[in-house]
Protein backbone atom coordinates (compact mmCIF):
# COMPACT_ATOMS: atom_id res chain seq x y z
CA UNK A 1 0.00 0.00 0.00
CA UNK A 2 2.89 2.36 0.75
CA UNK A 3 4.41 1.73 -2.68
CA UNK A 4 1.10 2.48 -4.43
CA UNK A 5 0.65 5.68 -2.41
CA UNK A 6 4.22 6.74 -3.16
CA UNK A 7 3.62 6.08 -6.85
CA UNK A 8 0.39 8.12 -6.86
CA UNK A 9 2.02 11.07 -5.09
CA UNK A 10 5.18 10.97 -7.18
CA UNK A 11 5.03 13.64 -9.90
CA UNK A 12 8.10 12.34 -11.70
CA UNK A 13 7.37 12.18 -15.46
CA UNK A 14 9.22 8.88 -15.70
CA UNK A 15 6.21 7.29 -14.00
CA UNK A 16 4.22 7.91 -17.19
CA UNK A 17 5.98 4.89 -18.62
CA UNK A 18 6.79 4.40 -22.26
CA UNK A 19 5.45 7.84 -23.25
CA UNK A 20 8.28 9.53 -21.31
CA UNK A 21 10.94 7.43 -22.99
CA UNK A 22 9.46 7.89 -26.47
CA UNK A 23 9.56 11.67 -26.01
CA UNK A 24 13.16 11.49 -24.83
CA UNK A 25 14.12 9.30 -27.79
CA UNK A 26 12.64 11.85 -30.21
CA UNK A 27 14.55 14.65 -28.52
CA UNK A 28 17.78 12.68 -28.77
CA UNK A 29 17.18 12.11 -32.49
CA UNK A 30 16.66 15.81 -33.08
CA UNK A 31 19.86 16.62 -31.23
CA UNK A 32 21.74 14.00 -33.25
CA UNK A 33 20.50 15.39 -36.56
CA UNK A 34 21.36 18.94 -35.53
CA UNK A 35 24.85 17.85 -34.50
CA UNK A 36 25.44 16.04 -37.79
CA UNK A 37 24.16 19.06 -39.74
CA UNK A 38 26.59 21.30 -37.86
CA UNK A 39 29.50 18.93 -38.54
CA UNK A 40 28.66 18.73 -42.25
CA UNK A 41 28.37 22.51 -42.50
CA UNK A 42 31.75 22.94 -40.80
CA UNK A 43 33.28 20.31 -43.07
CA UNK A 44 31.92 22.10 -46.14
CA UNK A 45 33.40 25.37 -44.94
CA UNK A 46 36.78 23.79 -44.18
CA UNK A 47 36.95 22.06 -47.57
CA UNK A 48 36.07 25.29 -49.35
CA UNK A 49 38.21 27.63 -47.27
CA UNK A 50 41.34 25.59 -46.56
CA UNK A 51 41.54 23.20 -49.51
CA UNK A 52 39.93 25.59 -51.99
CA UNK A 53 37.75 22.87 -53.48
CA UNK A 54 34.91 23.82 -55.78
CA UNK A 55 31.32 23.44 -54.61
CA UNK A 56 30.90 20.55 -57.04
CA UNK A 57 33.92 18.74 -55.57
CA UNK A 58 32.63 19.31 -52.04
CA UNK A 59 29.20 17.99 -52.99
CA UNK A 60 30.76 14.92 -54.61
CA UNK A 61 32.93 14.31 -51.53
CA UNK A 62 29.99 14.63 -49.12
CA UNK A 63 27.85 12.31 -51.25
CA UNK A 64 30.63 9.72 -51.13
CA UNK A 65 31.10 10.24 -47.39
CA UNK A 66 27.40 9.84 -46.60
CA UNK A 67 27.13 6.79 -48.86
CA UNK A 68 30.00 5.19 -46.89
CA UNK A 69 28.28 5.61 -43.51
CA UNK A 70 26.70 2.63 -41.73
CA UNK A 71 22.99 2.09 -42.42
CA UNK A 72 21.82 3.06 -38.92
CA UNK A 73 23.41 6.51 -39.31
CA UNK A 74 22.06 6.97 -42.84
CA UNK A 75 18.54 6.31 -41.50
CA UNK A 76 18.96 9.21 -39.10
CA UNK A 77 20.22 11.44 -41.92
CA UNK A 78 17.03 10.97 -43.92
CA UNK A 79 15.51 13.68 -41.70
CA UNK A 80 18.48 15.90 -42.40
CA UNK A 81 18.11 15.65 -46.18
CA UNK A 82 14.36 16.31 -45.97
CA UNK A 83 14.89 19.50 -43.95
CA UNK A 84 17.65 20.94 -46.14
ROVEX-587839 format. One record per residue: residue in three letters; residue number from 1; x, y, z of N, C-alpha, C in turn. Coordinates in nm, 2 decimals. Atoms other than C-alpha are relative to their C-alpha. Layout:
<sites>
resn->ALA | resi->NUM | n.u->X | n.v->Y | n.w->Z | ca.u->X | ca.v->Y | ca.w->Z | c.u->X | c.v->Y | c.w->Z;
...
</sites>
This chain:
<sites>
resn->UNK | resi->1 | n.u->0.08 | n.v->-0.12 | n.w->0.00 | ca.u->0.00 | ca.v->0.00 | ca.w->0.00 | c.u->0.09 | c.v->0.13 | c.w->0.00;
resn->UNK | resi->2 | n.u->-0.09 | n.v->-0.12 | n.w->-0.01 | ca.u->0.29 | ca.v->0.24 | ca.w->0.08 | c.u->0.06 | c.v->0.02 | c.w->-0.14;
resn->UNK | resi->3 | n.u->-0.06 | n.v->-0.01 | n.w->0.13 | ca.u->0.44 | ca.v->0.17 | ca.w->-0.27 | c.u->-0.10 | c.v->0.07 | c.w->-0.10;
resn->UNK | resi->4 | n.u->0.10 | n.v->-0.06 | n.w->0.08 | ca.u->0.11 | ca.v->0.25 | ca.w->-0.44 | c.u->-0.02 | c.v->0.15 | c.w->0.03;
resn->UNK | resi->5 | n.u->0.02 | n.v->-0.14 | n.w->-0.04 | ca.u->0.06 | ca.v->0.57 | ca.w->-0.24 | c.u->0.12 | c.v->0.08 | c.w->-0.05;
resn->UNK | resi->6 | n.u->-0.12 | n.v->-0.07 | n.w->0.05 | ca.u->0.42 | ca.v->0.67 | ca.w->-0.32 | c.u->0.00 | c.v->0.03 | c.w->-0.15;
resn->UNK | resi->7 | n.u->0.01 | n.v->-0.01 | n.w->0.15 | ca.u->0.36 | ca.v->0.61 | ca.w->-0.69 | c.u->-0.10 | c.v->0.10 | c.w->-0.03;
resn->UNK | resi->8 | n.u->0.11 | n.v->-0.09 | n.w->0.03 | ca.u->0.04 | ca.v->0.81 | ca.w->-0.69 | c.u->0.04 | c.v->0.15 | c.w->0.04;
resn->UNK | resi->9 | n.u->-0.04 | n.v->-0.14 | n.w->-0.04 | ca.u->0.20 | ca.v->1.11 | ca.w->-0.51 | c.u->0.13 | c.v->0.04 | c.w->-0.07;
resn->UNK | resi->10 | n.u->-0.13 | n.v->-0.04 | n.w->0.07 | ca.u->0.52 | ca.v->1.10 | ca.w->-0.72 | c.u->-0.04 | c.v->0.07 | c.w->-0.13;
resn->UNK | resi->11 | n.u->0.03 | n.v->-0.07 | n.w->0.12 | ca.u->0.50 | ca.v->1.36 | ca.w->-0.99 | c.u->0.11 | c.v->-0.01 | c.w->-0.10;
resn->UNK | resi->12 | n.u->-0.11 | n.v->0.02 | n.w->0.09 | ca.u->0.81 | ca.v->1.23 | ca.w->-1.17 | c.u->-0.06 | c.v->-0.05 | c.w->-0.13;
resn->UNK | resi->13 | n.u->0.05 | n.v->0.03 | n.w->0.14 | ca.u->0.74 | ca.v->1.22 | ca.w->-1.55 | c.u->0.04 | c.v->-0.14 | c.w->-0.04;
resn->UNK | resi->14 | n.u->-0.04 | n.v->0.13 | n.w->0.04 | ca.u->0.92 | ca.v->0.89 | ca.w->-1.57 | c.u->-0.10 | c.v->-0.11 | c.w->0.04;
resn->UNK | resi->15 | n.u->0.11 | n.v->0.09 | n.w->-0.04 | ca.u->0.62 | ca.v->0.73 | ca.w->-1.40 | c.u->-0.11 | c.v->-0.01 | c.w->-0.11;
resn->UNK | resi->16 | n.u->0.10 | n.v->0.01 | n.w->0.11 | ca.u->0.42 | ca.v->0.79 | ca.w->-1.72 | c.u->0.03 | c.v->-0.12 | c.w->-0.08;
resn->UNK | resi->17 | n.u->-0.03 | n.v->0.12 | n.w->0.07 | ca.u->0.60 | ca.v->0.49 | ca.w->-1.86 | c.u->0.06 | c.v->0.02 | c.w->-0.14;
resn->UNK | resi->18 | n.u->-0.06 | n.v->0.00 | n.w->0.14 | ca.u->0.68 | ca.v->0.44 | ca.w->-2.23 | c.u->-0.01 | c.v->0.14 | c.w->-0.06;
resn->UNK | resi->19 | n.u->0.01 | n.v->-0.13 | n.w->0.06 | ca.u->0.55 | ca.v->0.78 | ca.w->-2.32 | c.u->0.11 | c.v->0.09 | c.w->0.03;
resn->UNK | resi->20 | n.u->-0.12 | n.v->-0.08 | n.w->-0.04 | ca.u->0.83 | ca.v->0.95 | ca.w->-2.13 | c.u->0.12 | c.v->-0.03 | c.w->-0.08;
resn->UNK | resi->21 | n.u->-0.12 | n.v->0.05 | n.w->0.07 | ca.u->1.09 | ca.v->0.74 | ca.w->-2.30 | c.u->-0.01 | c.v->0.03 | c.w->-0.15;
resn->UNK | resi->22 | n.u->0.01 | n.v->-0.03 | n.w->0.14 | ca.u->0.95 | ca.v->0.79 | ca.w->-2.65 | c.u->0.02 | c.v->0.15 | c.w->-0.02;
resn->UNK | resi->23 | n.u->-0.03 | n.v->-0.15 | n.w->0.01 | ca.u->0.96 | ca.v->1.17 | ca.w->-2.60 | c.u->0.15 | c.v->0.02 | c.w->0.01;
resn->UNK | resi->24 | n.u->-0.15 | n.v->-0.02 | n.w->-0.02 | ca.u->1.32 | ca.v->1.15 | ca.w->-2.48 | c.u->0.07 | c.v->-0.05 | c.w->-0.12;
resn->UNK | resi->25 | n.u->-0.06 | n.v->0.05 | n.w->0.12 | ca.u->1.41 | ca.v->0.93 | ca.w->-2.78 | c.u->-0.01 | c.v->0.10 | c.w->-0.11;
resn->UNK | resi->26 | n.u->0.02 | n.v->-0.09 | n.w->0.11 | ca.u->1.26 | ca.v->1.18 | ca.w->-3.02 | c.u->0.10 | c.v->0.13 | c.w->0.02;
resn->UNK | resi->27 | n.u->-0.09 | n.v->-0.12 | n.w->-0.03 | ca.u->1.46 | ca.v->1.47 | ca.w->-2.85 | c.u->0.14 | c.v->-0.04 | c.w->-0.03;
resn->UNK | resi->28 | n.u->-0.14 | n.v->0.04 | n.w->0.03 | ca.u->1.78 | ca.v->1.27 | ca.w->-2.88 | c.u->0.02 | c.v->-0.01 | c.w->-0.15;
resn->UNK | resi->29 | n.u->-0.02 | n.v->0.01 | n.w->0.15 | ca.u->1.72 | ca.v->1.21 | ca.w->-3.25 | c.u->0.01 | c.v->0.14 | c.w->-0.06;
resn->UNK | resi->30 | n.u->-0.01 | n.v->-0.14 | n.w->0.05 | ca.u->1.67 | ca.v->1.58 | ca.w->-3.31 | c.u->0.13 | c.v->0.06 | c.w->0.03;
resn->UNK | resi->31 | n.u->-0.14 | n.v->-0.05 | n.w->-0.04 | ca.u->1.99 | ca.v->1.66 | ca.w->-3.12 | c.u->0.10 | c.v->-0.06 | c.w->-0.09;
resn->UNK | resi->32 | n.u->-0.09 | n.v->0.07 | n.w->0.09 | ca.u->2.17 | ca.v->1.40 | ca.w->-3.33 | c.u->0.01 | c.v->0.06 | c.w->-0.13;
resn->UNK | resi->33 | n.u->0.01 | n.v->-0.06 | n.w->0.14 | ca.u->2.05 | ca.v->1.54 | ca.w->-3.66 | c.u->0.06 | c.v->0.14 | c.w->0.00;
resn->UNK | resi->34 | n.u->-0.06 | n.v->-0.13 | n.w->-0.01 | ca.u->2.14 | ca.v->1.89 | ca.w->-3.55 | c.u->0.15 | c.v->0.00 | c.w->0.01;
resn->UNK | resi->35 | n.u->-0.15 | n.v->0.02 | n.w->-0.01 | ca.u->2.49 | ca.v->1.78 | ca.w->-3.45 | c.u->0.06 | c.v->-0.04 | c.w->-0.13;
resn->UNK | resi->36 | n.u->-0.05 | n.v->0.05 | n.w->0.13 | ca.u->2.54 | ca.v->1.60 | ca.w->-3.78 | c.u->0.00 | c.v->0.12 | c.w->-0.10;
resn->UNK | resi->37 | n.u->0.01 | n.v->-0.12 | n.w->0.09 | ca.u->2.42 | ca.v->1.91 | ca.w->-3.97 | c.u->0.11 | c.v->0.10 | c.w->0.02;
resn->UNK | resi->38 | n.u->-0.11 | n.v->-0.09 | n.w->-0.03 | ca.u->2.66 | ca.v->2.13 | ca.w->-3.79 | c.u->0.14 | c.v->-0.05 | c.w->-0.04;
resn->UNK | resi->39 | n.u->-0.13 | n.v->0.06 | n.w->0.04 | ca.u->2.95 | ca.v->1.89 | ca.w->-3.85 | c.u->0.02 | c.v->0.01 | c.w->-0.16;
resn->UNK | resi->40 | n.u->-0.01 | n.v->0.00 | n.w->0.14 | ca.u->2.87 | ca.v->1.87 | ca.w->-4.22 | c.u->0.02 | c.v->0.15 | c.w->-0.05;
resn->UNK | resi->41 | n.u->-0.02 | n.v->-0.14 | n.w->0.04 | ca.u->2.84 | ca.v->2.25 | ca.w->-4.25 | c.u->0.14 | c.v->0.05 | c.w->0.03;
resn->UNK | resi->42 | n.u->-0.14 | n.v->-0.03 | n.w->-0.03 | ca.u->3.18 | ca.v->2.29 | ca.w->-4.08 | c.u->0.09 | c.v->-0.06 | c.w->-0.10;
resn->UNK | resi->43 | n.u->-0.09 | n.v->0.07 | n.w->0.10 | ca.u->3.33 | ca.v->2.03 | ca.w->-4.31 | c.u->-0.01 | c.v->0.07 | c.w->-0.13;
resn->UNK | resi->44 | n.u->0.01 | n.v->-0.07 | n.w->0.12 | ca.u->3.19 | ca.v->2.21 | ca.w->-4.61 | c.u->0.09 | c.v->0.13 | c.w->0.00;
resn->UNK | resi->45 | n.u->-0.08 | n.v->-0.13 | n.w->-0.01 | ca.u->3.34 | ca.v->2.54 | ca.w->-4.49 | c.u->0.15 | c.v->-0.03 | c.w->-0.01;
resn->UNK | resi->46 | n.u->-0.14 | n.v->0.03 | n.w->0.00 | ca.u->3.68 | ca.v->2.38 | ca.w->-4.42 | c.u->0.05 | c.v->-0.05 | c.w->-0.13;
resn->UNK | resi->47 | n.u->-0.04 | n.v->0.04 | n.w->0.14 | ca.u->3.69 | ca.v->2.21 | ca.w->-4.76 | c.u->0.01 | c.v->0.11 | c.w->-0.10;
resn->UNK | resi->48 | n.u->0.00 | n.v->-0.12 | n.w->0.10 | ca.u->3.61 | ca.v->2.53 | ca.w->-4.94 | c.u->0.11 | c.v->0.10 | c.w->0.04;
resn->UNK | resi->49 | n.u->-0.09 | n.v->-0.10 | n.w->-0.04 | ca.u->3.82 | ca.v->2.76 | ca.w->-4.73 | c.u->0.15 | c.v->-0.04 | c.w->0.00;
resn->UNK | resi->50 | n.u->-0.14 | n.v->0.04 | n.w->-0.01 | ca.u->4.13 | ca.v->2.56 | ca.w->-4.66 | c.u->0.06 | c.v->-0.08 | c.w->-0.12;
resn->UNK | resi->51 | n.u->-0.04 | n.v->0.08 | n.w->0.11 | ca.u->4.15 | ca.v->2.32 | ca.w->-4.95 | c.u->-0.03 | c.v->0.06 | c.w->-0.13;
resn->UNK | resi->52 | n.u->0.05 | n.v->-0.07 | n.w->0.12 | ca.u->3.99 | ca.v->2.56 | ca.w->-5.20 | c.u->-0.06 | c.v->-0.09 | c.w->-0.10;
resn->UNK | resi->53 | n.u->0.08 | n.v->0.08 | n.w->0.09 | ca.u->3.77 | ca.v->2.29 | ca.w->-5.35 | c.u->-0.12 | c.v->0.07 | c.w->-0.05;
resn->UNK | resi->54 | n.u->0.12 | n.v->-0.06 | n.w->0.06 | ca.u->3.49 | ca.v->2.38 | ca.w->-5.58 | c.u->-0.12 | c.v->-0.06 | c.w->0.07;
resn->UNK | resi->55 | n.u->0.13 | n.v->0.05 | n.w->-0.06 | ca.u->3.13 | ca.v->2.34 | ca.w->-5.46 | c.u->-0.04 | c.v->-0.13 | c.w->-0.06;
resn->UNK | resi->56 | n.u->0.03 | n.v->0.13 | n.w->0.06 | ca.u->3.09 | ca.v->2.05 | ca.w->-5.70 | c.u->0.09 | c.v->-0.11 | c.w->0.06;
resn->UNK | resi->57 | n.u->-0.09 | n.v->0.10 | n.w->-0.06 | ca.u->3.39 | ca.v->1.87 | ca.w->-5.56 | c.u->-0.04 | c.v->-0.02 | c.w->0.15;
resn->UNK | resi->58 | n.u->0.05 | n.v->0.02 | n.w->-0.14 | ca.u->3.26 | ca.v->1.93 | ca.w->-5.20 | c.u->-0.12 | c.v->-0.08 | c.w->0.00;
resn->UNK | resi->59 | n.u->0.12 | n.v->0.08 | n.w->0.01 | ca.u->2.92 | ca.v->1.80 | ca.w->-5.30 | c.u->0.03 | c.v->-0.15 | c.w->-0.03;
resn->UNK | resi->60 | n.u->-0.04 | n.v->0.14 | n.w->0.04 | ca.u->3.08 | ca.v->1.49 | ca.w->-5.46 | c.u->0.06 | c.v->-0.07 | c.w->0.12;
resn->UNK | resi->61 | n.u->-0.06 | n.v->0.06 | n.w->-0.12 | ca.u->3.29 | ca.v->1.43 | ca.w->-5.15 | c.u->-0.10 | c.v->-0.03 | c.w->0.11;
resn->UNK | resi->62 | n.u->0.10 | n.v->0.03 | n.w->-0.11 | ca.u->3.00 | ca.v->1.46 | ca.w->-4.91 | c.u->-0.10 | c.v->-0.11 | c.w->-0.04;
resn->UNK | resi->63 | n.u->0.09 | n.v->0.11 | n.w->0.05 | ca.u->2.78 | ca.v->1.23 | ca.w->-5.13 | c.u->0.08 | c.v->-0.13 | c.w->0.03;
resn->UNK | resi->64 | n.u->-0.08 | n.v->0.12 | n.w->-0.03 | ca.u->3.06 | ca.v->0.97 | ca.w->-5.11 | c.u->0.01 | c.v->-0.03 | c.w->0.15;
resn->UNK | resi->65 | n.u->-0.01 | n.v->0.02 | n.w->-0.14 | ca.u->3.11 | ca.v->1.02 | ca.w->-4.74 | c.u->-0.13 | c.v->-0.05 | c.w->0.06;
resn->UNK | resi->66 | n.u->0.13 | n.v->0.05 | n.w->-0.05 | ca.u->2.74 | ca.v->0.98 | ca.w->-4.66 | c.u->-0.03 | c.v->-0.14 | c.w->-0.05;
resn->UNK | resi->67 | n.u->0.03 | n.v->0.13 | n.w->0.06 | ca.u->2.71 | ca.v->0.68 | ca.w->-4.89 | c.u->0.09 | c.v->-0.11 | c.w->0.08;
resn->UNK | resi->68 | n.u->-0.09 | n.v->0.09 | n.w->-0.07 | ca.u->3.00 | ca.v->0.52 | ca.w->-4.69 | c.u->-0.04 | c.v->-0.02 | c.w->0.15;
resn->UNK | resi->69 | n.u->0.04 | n.v->0.01 | n.w->-0.14 | ca.u->2.83 | ca.v->0.56 | ca.w->-4.35 | c.u->-0.08 | c.v->-0.13 | c.w->0.02;
resn->UNK | resi->70 | n.u->0.08 | n.v->0.12 | n.w->-0.04 | ca.u->2.67 | ca.v->0.26 | ca.w->-4.17 | c.u->-0.15 | c.v->0.04 | c.w->-0.02;
resn->UNK | resi->71 | n.u->0.14 | n.v->-0.02 | n.w->0.03 | ca.u->2.30 | ca.v->0.21 | ca.w->-4.24 | c.u->-0.08 | c.v->0.07 | c.w->0.11;
resn->UNK | resi->72 | n.u->0.08 | n.v->-0.06 | n.w->-0.11 | ca.u->2.18 | ca.v->0.31 | ca.w->-3.89 | c.u->0.02 | c.v->0.15 | c.w->0.01;
resn->UNK | resi->73 | n.u->-0.02 | n.v->-0.14 | n.w->0.00 | ca.u->2.34 | ca.v->0.65 | ca.w->-3.93 | c.u->-0.07 | c.v->0.06 | c.w->-0.12;
resn->UNK | resi->74 | n.u->0.06 | n.v->-0.06 | n.w->0.11 | ca.u->2.21 | ca.v->0.70 | ca.w->-4.28 | c.u->-0.15 | c.v->0.01 | c.w->0.02;
resn->UNK | resi->75 | n.u->0.15 | n.v->-0.01 | n.w->-0.03 | ca.u->1.85 | ca.v->0.63 | ca.w->-4.15 | c.u->-0.02 | c.v->0.13 | c.w->0.08;
resn->UNK | resi->76 | n.u->0.01 | n.v->-0.12 | n.w->-0.08 | ca.u->1.90 | ca.v->0.92 | ca.w->-3.91 | c.u->0.01 | c.v->0.12 | c.w->-0.09;
resn->UNK | resi->77 | n.u->-0.03 | n.v->-0.11 | n.w->0.09 | ca.u->2.02 | ca.v->1.14 | ca.w->-4.19 | c.u->-0.11 | c.v->0.03 | c.w->-0.10;
resn->UNK | resi->78 | n.u->0.12 | n.v->-0.02 | n.w->0.09 | ca.u->1.70 | ca.v->1.10 | ca.w->-4.39 | c.u->-0.07 | c.v->0.12 | c.w->0.04;
resn->UNK | resi->79 | n.u->0.06 | n.v->-0.12 | n.w->-0.05 | ca.u->1.55 | ca.v->1.37 | ca.w->-4.17 | c.u->0.08 | c.v->0.12 | c.w->-0.04;
resn->UNK | resi->80 | n.u->-0.09 | n.v->-0.11 | n.w->0.03 | ca.u->1.85 | ca.v->1.59 | ca.w->-4.24 | c.u->-0.02 | c.v->0.04 | c.w->-0.15;
resn->UNK | resi->81 | n.u->0.01 | n.v->-0.03 | n.w->0.14 | ca.u->1.81 | ca.v->1.56 | ca.w->-4.62 | c.u->-0.14 | c.v->0.06 | c.w->-0.03;
resn->UNK | resi->82 | n.u->0.13 | n.v->-0.05 | n.w->0.03 | ca.u->1.44 | ca.v->1.63 | ca.w->-4.60 | c.u->-0.02 | c.v->0.15 | c.w->0.05;
resn->UNK | resi->83 | n.u->0.01 | n.v->-0.13 | n.w->-0.06 | ca.u->1.49 | ca.v->1.95 | ca.w->-4.39 | c.u->0.09 | c.v->0.10 | c.w->-0.08;
resn->UNK | resi->84 | n.u->-0.10 | n.v->-0.09 | n.w->0.06 | ca.u->1.77 | ca.v->2.09 | ca.w->-4.61 | c.u->-0.07 | c.v->0.08 | c.w->-0.12;
</sites>
